[in-house]
């Protein structure tokens, strides 16, 4: 998903962040599939609502819980479709 590397998943670019979903198992040549879901922050303003301004702020367990909750909320809002499924049936 970076540079000239073969893309292994999907991403959605927003103004302040990018959501990425891909098979980390395939990317790392693992025996099993491993779904990786991440939010890549591109504008620090996105983290203002969590009062995260420095890397040290991420060590705060309460702030980290808020980030995990945001990750889960974002995951539940995503619609993933499998093109191999025939919806005409």
ABEGO torsion letter per residue (X at the ends): XBEABBBABBBBBBAABBBBBBBAAAAAGBABBBBBBBBBBABAAAAAAAGBABAAAAABAAAAAAAAAAAAAAAAABBBBBAABBAAX
